[in-house]
Amino acid sequence: MVPPRLLMILTENETLLPGRDLRGLVALARIAEETGFDAVMVSEQTMLGGDAACNGLMENPRMYAAIGNQDPATPWPSSVATLAAVAAATERVRVVAGAIIPPLRHPILLAKDLATIDLLSEGRLVVQPTVSWQRSEYDAHGVPFERRGRILDEHLAAMRALWSGSPAAFEGEFFSFSDVWSEPKAWRPDGPRMWFGGEWMHPALIRRLTAYGHGFHPFGAPTDDDLAMLADGLAAAGRSIDEIELVGGTRATFDGPDSVADVERALADLPDQIARGYSTFCMKPSQYTDDVGEVREICERMVDLVSHLDISGCPGVGS
């Protein structure tokens, strides 16, 4: 059985750190590593438009950024640049490019950027490609919003070609290249580890995870039927869900718009998640304190609580 692992989310912590304090984000990554966390994550929006708050702002600014609940002025630093800084400043934690949006880039450029971070971290990079949700972001980049899923599929195939050998070639509807040497390559011949996620289980997600995935990181709580659908899709391709890392989260709850969450309460359902096969759990430090000086103690307390969970009756989990 794989022991439960903790992941710190570095972005969207503005109630804890000023949005321009990027060195502070790197310092948080060091705290995560020093206190025993397994991974840190940087998410992204390349920009925000007027539709960023189309569903109304979140009730408490410490909640997770989601579809249409963000102030357009929310700071989202470059995920590539931030992850490179984190990779160079740490030695052990995995660095996760959470919710990176390939359709807004060219695959040759993105494959080079990700391979570089993977080498800086000596194979610690995890990439979670997504199509995202914000139409105005696609409009600003001049990329067709309705075709974003197909563009992502081409990206995945093109990046695999670029990471696996030189010269590389790819021929698709949106991208075509040949006789391309992209060096240096990623740490492993097949590229960085990849997670996939989303708000619901659907055929395209299963197809991508089956072809490229090492982990499943949903937004929200998938049902047992969702996980069964994923297991069946993997089995049909000769793979097992046991080889997929299932990524869950701490369940922060807030008593009001200005309150922080209780650590013990947020971890209360981890045994249930572990029993369902989840092995890695995300936390966002700003959900538990407004004082950056308290983050280390909170991380130490979380690591200690997780290490003492009674998981004797839980099945083995994916690694």
C-alpha positions as a Python dict, from the first residue, in 0.01 Angstrom:
ca = {
    (1, 'M'): (0, 0, 0),
    (2, 'V'): (126, 347, -91),
    (3, 'P'): (126, 583, 211),
    (4, 'P'): (-97, 889, 170),
    (5, 'R'): (86, 1183, 10),
    (6, 'L'): (25, 1557, 35),
    (7, 'L'): (46, 1817, -243),
    (8, 'M'): (63, 2193, -183),
    (9, 'I'): (-106, 2426, -432),
    (10, 'L'): (117, 2732, -476),
    (11, 'T'): (-103, 2952, -694),
    (12, 'E'): (-427, 3131, -593),
    (13, 'N'): (-301, 3213, -242),
    (14, 'E'): (-357, 3590, -254),
    (15, 'T'): (-509, 3607, 96),
    (16, 'L'): (-178, 3469, 223),
    (17, 'L'): (80, 3630, -8),
    (18, 'P'): (64, 3939, -231),
    (19, 'G'): (5, 3838, -591),
    (20, 'R'): (339, 3985, -700),
    (21, 'D'): (540, 3796, -435),
    (22, 'L'): (663, 3513, -657),
    (23, 'R'): (966, 3451, -436),
    (24, 'G'): (711, 3385, -165),
    (25, 'L'): (563, 3106, -377),
    (26, 'V'): (908, 2950, -412),
    (27, 'A'): (952, 2979, -34),
    (28, 'L'): (623, 2793, 13),
    (29, 'A'): (755, 2515, -210),
    (30, 'R'): (1061, 2485, 12),
    (31, 'I'): (840, 2465, 321),
    (32, 'A'): (638, 2188, 155),
    (33, 'E'): (954, 1993, 82),
    (34, 'E'): (1107, 2046, 425),
    (35, 'T'): (793, 1937, 609),
    (36, 'G'): (746, 1614, 415),
    (37, 'F'): (504, 1698, 136),
    (38, 'D'): (532, 1490, -180),
    (39, 'A'): (450, 1756, -440),
    (40, 'V'): (375, 2121, -515),
    (41, 'M'): (150, 2248, -793),
    (42, 'V'): (120, 2559, -1009),
    (43, 'S'): (-200, 2613, -1209),
    (44, 'E'): (-260, 2870, -1478),
    (45, 'Q'): (-474, 3106, -1674),
    (46, 'T'): (-272, 3288, -1938),
    (47, 'M'): (-509, 3586, -1889),
    (48, 'L'): (-852, 3664, -1750),
    (49, 'G'): (-1133, 3839, -1932),
    (50, 'G'): (-1467, 3987, -1836),
    (51, 'D'): (-1622, 3639, -1829),
    (52, 'A'): (-1391, 3533, -1544),
    (53, 'A'): (-1667, 3621, -1296),
    (54, 'C'): (-1965, 3520, -1510),
    (55, 'N'): (-2098, 3293, -1234),
    (56, 'G'): (-2036, 3540, -954),
    (57, 'L'): (-1734, 3573, -727),
    (58, 'M'): (-1659, 3300, -474),
    (59, 'E'): (-1815, 3359, -131),
    (60, 'N'): (-1478, 3332, 42),
    (61, 'P'): (-1163, 3432, -150),
    (62, 'R'): (-983, 3131, 0),
    (63, 'M'): (-1202, 2889, -194),
    (64, 'Y'): (-1073, 2721, -509),
    (65, 'A'): (-1076, 2910, -836),
    (66, 'A'): (-1336, 2751, -1062),
    (67, 'I'): (-1536, 2821, -1377),
    (68, 'G'): (-1655, 3182, -1375),
    (69, 'N'): (-1592, 3262, -1005),
    (70, 'Q'): (-1279, 3480, -1033),
    (71, 'D'): (-1210, 3850, -1017),
    (72, 'P'): (-1048, 3937, -1355),
    (73, 'A'): (-764, 4102, -1158),
    (74, 'T'): (-667, 3769, -997),
    (75, 'P'): (-289, 3719, -1043),
    (76, 'W'): (-188, 3409, -1238),
    (77, 'P'): (192, 3410, -1289),
    (78, 'S'): (346, 3220, -1579),
    (79, 'S'): (325, 2855, -1486),
    (80, 'V'): (632, 2766, -1692),
    (81, 'A'): (854, 3034, -1537),
    (82, 'T'): (728, 2969, -1184),
    (83, 'L'): (775, 2593, -1211),
    (84, 'A'): (1129, 2641, -1341),
    (85, 'A'): (1209, 2852, -1034),
    (86, 'V'): (1052, 2594, -803),
    (87, 'A'): (1235, 2308, -973),
    (88, 'A'): (1570, 2483, -926),
    (89, 'A'): (1497, 2566, -560),
    (90, 'T'): (1393, 2216, -450),
    (91, 'E'): (1547, 1869, -453),
    (92, 'R'): (1278, 1612, -377),
    (93, 'V'): (918, 1727, -423),
    (94, 'R'): (742, 1663, -749),
    (95, 'V'): (657, 1983, -938),
    (96, 'V'): (313, 1969, -1096),
    (97, 'A'): (204, 2182, -1391),
    (98, 'G'): (-160, 2167, -1295),
    (99, 'A'): (-417, 2270, -1554),
    (100, 'I'): (-164, 2388, -1813),
    (101, 'I'): (-346, 2484, -2136),
    (102, 'P'): (-165, 2342, -2442),
    (103, 'P'): (-408, 2467, -2710),
    (104, 'L'): (-293, 2824, -2640),
    (105, 'R'): (66, 2738, -2738),
    (106, 'H'): (252, 2571, -3022),
    (107, 'P'): (353, 2212, -2934),
    (108, 'I'): (719, 2263, -3030),
    (109, 'L'): (748, 2551, -2780),
    (110, 'L'): (553, 2378, -2504),
    (111, 'A'): (740, 2049, -2546),
    (112, 'K'): (1070, 2238, -2513),
    (113, 'D'): (956, 2431, -2204),
    (114, 'L'): (828, 2119, -2029),
    (115, 'A'): (1135, 1912, -2118),
    (116, 'T'): (1354, 2190, -1975),
    (117, 'I'): (1165, 2195, -1644),
    (118, 'D'): (1174, 1815, -1634),
    (119, 'L'): (1552, 1823, -1670),
    (120, 'L'): (1589, 2102, -1412),
    (121, 'S'): (1394, 1887, -1167),
    (122, 'E'): (1563, 1560, -1274),
    (123, 'G'): (1236, 1391, -1364),
    (124, 'R'): (1013, 1541, -1093),
    (125, 'L'): (778, 1720, -1335),
    (126, 'V'): (413, 1614, -1362),
    (127, 'V'): (201, 1774, -1637),
    (128, 'Q'): (-177, 1804, -1628),
    (129, 'P'): (-291, 1923, -1972),
    (130, 'T'): (-637, 2074, -2000),
    (131, 'V'): (-853, 2272, -2243),
    (132, 'S'): (-978, 2510, -1970),
    (133, 'W'): (-1314, 2692, -1982),
    (134, 'Q'): (-1267, 3061, -2060),
    (135, 'R'): (-1385, 3158, -2409),
    (136, 'S'): (-1234, 3508, -2386),
    (137, 'E'): (-890, 3354, -2329),
    (138, 'Y'): (-916, 3161, -2655),
    (139, 'D'): (-1053, 3465, -2838),
    (140, 'A'): (-759, 3678, -2720),
    (141, 'H'): (-511, 3415, -2842),
    (142, 'G'): (-694, 3371, -3173),
    (143, 'V'): (-759, 3001, -3108),
    (144, 'P'): (-1102, 2848, -3188),
    (145, 'F'): (-1271, 2770, -2857),
    (146, 'E'): (-1496, 2502, -3008),
    (147, 'R'): (-1196, 2306, -3141),
    (148, 'R'): (-993, 2309, -2819),
    (149, 'G'): (-1038, 1938, -2748),
    (150, 'R'): (-913, 1835, -3090),
    (151, 'I'): (-622, 2079, -3062),
    (152, 'L'): (-526, 1925, -2727),
    (153, 'D'): (-527, 1577, -2884),
    (154, 'E'): (-285, 1696, -3152),
    (155, 'H'): (-64, 1856, -2888),
    (156, 'L'): (-35, 1532, -2694),
    (157, 'A'): (62, 1335, -3002),
    (158, 'A'): (303, 1602, -3126),
    (159, 'M'): (478, 1638, -2789),
    (160, 'R'): (518, 1262, -2764),
    (161, 'A'): (691, 1268, -3102),
    (162, 'L'): (918, 1557, -2997),
    (163, 'W'): (1018, 1389, -2670),
    (164, 'S'): (1075, 1042, -2812),
    (165, 'G'): (1333, 1105, -3082),
    (166, 'S'): (1505, 1334, -3331),
    (167, 'P'): (1438, 1429, -3598),
    (168, 'A'): (1069, 1448, -3508),
    (169, 'A'): (776, 1485, -3743),
    (170, 'F'): (404, 1534, -3703),
    (171, 'E'): (120, 1592, -3947),
    (172, 'G'): (-218, 1709, -3821),
    (173, 'E'): (-505, 1946, -3884),
    (174, 'F'): (-368, 2225, -3666),
    (175, 'F'): (6, 2153, -3645),
    (176, 'S'): (252, 2008, -3891),
    (177, 'F'): (630, 1984, -3879),
    (178, 'S'): (910, 1761, -3996),
    (179, 'D'): (1285, 1724, -3958),
    (180, 'V'): (1276, 1884, -3610),
    (181, 'W'): (1553, 1834, -3355),
    (182, 'S'): (1420, 1941, -3015),
    (183, 'E'): (1703, 1912, -2764),
    (184, 'P'): (1764, 1857, -2484),
    (185, 'K'): (1488, 1605, -2433),
    (186, 'A'): (1289, 1541, -2117),
    (187, 'W'): (1436, 1336, -1831),
    (188, 'R'): (1262, 1015, -1949),
    (189, 'P'): (1235, 901, -2313),
    (190, 'D'): (855, 912, -2295),
    (191, 'G'): (847, 1258, -2140),
    (192, 'P'): (716, 1388, -1807),
    (193, 'R'): (452, 1200, -1607),
    (194, 'M'): (100, 1314, -1698),
    (195, 'W'): (-223, 1357, -1506),
    (196, 'F'): (-564, 1428, -1651),
    (197, 'G'): (-877, 1559, -1485),
    (198, 'G'): (-1189, 1765, -1529),
    (199, 'E'): (-1530, 1821, -1376),
    (200, 'W'): (-1689, 1502, -1508),
    (201, 'M'): (-1596, 1169, -1662),
    (202, 'H'): (-1632, 1159, -2040),
    (203, 'P'): (-1499, 951, -2331),
    (204, 'A'): (-1230, 1199, -2437),
    (205, 'L'): (-1089, 1211, -2083),
    (206, 'I'): (-1075, 832, -2064),
    (207, 'R'): (-914, 814, -2406),
    (208, 'R'): (-640, 1064, -2314),
    (209, 'L'): (-576, 908, -1976),
    (210, 'T'): (-554, 563, -2131),
    (211, 'A'): (-310, 674, -2400),
    (212, 'Y'): (-89, 912, -2200),
    (213, 'G'): (-188, 921, -1834),
    (214, 'H'): (-20, 825, -1510),
    (215, 'G'): (-270, 995, -1280),
    (216, 'F'): (-631, 1109, -1250),
    (217, 'H'): (-686, 1447, -1079),
    (218, 'P'): (-1053, 1550, -1101),
    (219, 'F'): (-1207, 1880, -998),
    (220, 'G'): (-1461, 1769, -741),
    (221, 'A'): (-1555, 1421, -625),
    (222, 'P'): (-1614, 1156, -896),
    (223, 'T'): (-1881, 899, -827),
    (224, 'D'): (-1820, 526, -799),
    (225, 'D'): (-1977, 496, -1145),
    (226, 'D'): (-1721, 745, -1279),
    (227, 'L'): (-1432, 543, -1140),
    (228, 'A'): (-1585, 222, -1275),
    (229, 'M'): (-1611, 383, -1620),
    (230, 'L'): (-1244, 480, -1597),
    (231, 'A'): (-1144, 130, -1485),
    (232, 'D'): (-1337, -26, -1773),
    (233, 'G'): (-1178, 210, -2025),
    (234, 'L'): (-831, 133, -1900),
    (235, 'A'): (-899, -241, -1896),
    (236, 'A'): (-1019, -230, -2257),
    (237, 'A'): (-679, -84, -2349),
    (238, 'G'): (-488, -345, -2150),
    (239, 'R'): (-420, -116, -1855),
    (240, 'S'): (-532, -130, -1491),
    (241, 'I'): (-667, 147, -1270),
    (242, 'D'): (-422, 20, -1006),
    (243, 'E'): (-139, 177, -1206),
    (244, 'I'): (-311, 519, -1207),
    (245, 'E'): (-242, 767, -927),
    (246, 'L'): (-576, 896, -799),
    (247, 'V'): (-551, 1251, -669),
    (248, 'G'): (-804, 1376, -415),
    (249, 'G'): (-803, 1670, -178),
    (250, 'T'): (-852, 1812, 165),
    (251, 'R'): (-1207, 1939, 215),
    (252, 'A'): (-1173, 2291, 352),
    (253, 'T'): (-1499, 2444, 476),
    (254, 'F'): (-1553, 2803, 585),
    (255, 'D'): (-1788, 2947, 846),
    (256, 'G'): (-1803, 3283, 670),
    (257, 'P'): (-1656, 3500, 394),
    (258, 'D'): (-1356, 3604, 605),
    (259, 'S'): (-1285, 3280, 792),
    (260, 'V'): (-1015, 3018, 747),
    (261, 'A'): (-1075, 2642, 757),
    (262, 'D'): (-999, 2396, 1036),
    (263, 'V'): (-720, 2150, 953),
    (264, 'E'): (-859, 1846, 1135),
    (265, 'R'): (-1205, 1897, 985),
    (266, 'A'): (-1057, 1927, 636),
    (267, 'L'): (-876, 1593, 673),
    (268, 'A'): (-1169, 1406, 824),
    (269, 'D'): (-1277, 1224, 508),
    (270, 'L'): (-929, 1119, 392),
    (271, 'P'): (-980, 758, 512),
    (272, 'D'): (-1292, 738, 294),
    (273, 'Q'): (-1101, 873, -6),
    (274, 'I'): (-816, 631, 59),
    (275, 'A'): (-1066, 344, 75),
    (276, 'R'): (-1177, 443, -276),
    (277, 'G'): (-820, 425, -407),
    (278, 'Y'): (-695, 784, -371),
    (279, 'S'): (-335, 824, -261),
    (280, 'T'): (-243, 1192, -310),
    (281, 'F'): (-427, 1484, -151),
    (282, 'C'): (-411, 1853, -242),
    (283, 'M'): (-416, 2141, 4),
    (284, 'K'): (-399, 2518, -42),
    (285, 'P'): (-226, 2689, 253),
    (286, 'S'): (-431, 3009, 233),
    (287, 'Q'): (-739, 2806, 322),
    (288, 'Y'): (-601, 2746, 672),
    (289, 'T'): (-425, 3071, 766),
    (290, 'D'): (-383, 3434, 665),
    (291, 'D'): (-34, 3443, 821),
    (292, 'V'): (247, 3305, 607),
    (293, 'G'): (447, 3255, 925),
    (294, 'E'): (202, 2982, 1029),
    (295, 'V'): (229, 2775, 710),
    (296, 'R'): (518, 2557, 828),
    (297, 'E'): (336, 2456, 1146),
    (298, 'I'): (18, 2379, 952),
    (299, 'C'): (212, 2164, 705),
    (300, 'E'): (386, 1978, 987),
    (301, 'R'): (49, 1917, 1155),
    (302, 'M'): (-103, 1787, 830),
    (303, 'V'): (188, 1553, 763),
    (304, 'D'): (165, 1421, 1119),
    (305, 'L'): (-211, 1370, 1101),
    (306, 'V'): (-190, 1193, 766),
    (307, 'S'): (92, 968, 886),
    (308, 'H'): (-128, 849, 1176),
    (309, 'L'): (-442, 777, 975),
    (310, 'D'): (-587, 432, 1031),
    (311, 'I'): (-592, 288, 680),
    (312, 'S'): (-552, -78, 780),
    (313, 'G'): (-881, -173, 617),
    (314, 'C'): (-824, 17, 295),
    (315, 'P'): (-732, -157, -33),
    (316, 'G'): (-402, -89, -204),
    (317, 'V'): (-389, 235, -398),
    (318, 'G'): (-234, 326, -731),
    (319, 'S'): (122, 463, -740),
}
